[in-house]
């Protein structure tokens, strides 16, 4: 398996394309694995941080449209 941290960074920078919780969780898993294999602290890894922030955005309650 190839661990491409640069690709994870690119994906994280385009996190707006992740439109649901499942996609975002699926993206975080490989980012964490890349950190583990590279010996990088995931809590300090920019890609993991950006993906986690995106997950937080998706989990925020949404305003009701009044329908």
N, C-alpha and C positions, 0 to 999 in steps of 0.2 A: 504494500500500500504506500502510495506517495503522500507525503505530508507537505503541503504547499501553503506556508503561512502567508505568502504574498497574495495568493488567491483568496484566502480567508479575509485578509484586510480589504481587498477589493469588494468582496461580497458584503462585508460589514459597512463599507462606505455607501453601498447601494441598498441599505437595509430598508428603505422605503418601499422597495419592491416586495418585501416580505409582508404579505397582507393578512396573515392569520397566525394564530398562536402555534399551530402544528408546524408550519413551515419554519417559523423562527426557532422553535425548540430543536427541530431537525438540523438547523444550521449551527446551533450552539454546540451540539454534541461533537461534531468533527473538529470544531475550533478548539474545544477543550482537549481532545485527543492530540491535535497538533502541538498544543502547548506542552502536554505531558511528554511527547516524544522529543520535543526540542529542548526540554529542560527549562521551560519558561513558566513563571508563575502566572496562572490564568487570571488571577485577580489584578494583575498589572498589564495584561495583554490588551492592546487597543481594540483588536477585533472582537474579543470576548466581551469587553466593556460595551462597545457599540451595539452588539447583538443583544446583550442583556437589557440595554436601554430601550431598544426597539420592542423587546418582549414586554417591558413595563408599559410602554405606550399602548400596545395592543390590549393589555389587561386592564387599562383604565376604564371605568364605567363610561358609557357613551350617553350623550344627551338624548332624551326621548323626543321623537318628532311629533308626538301628540296624536298619533294614529289610533 
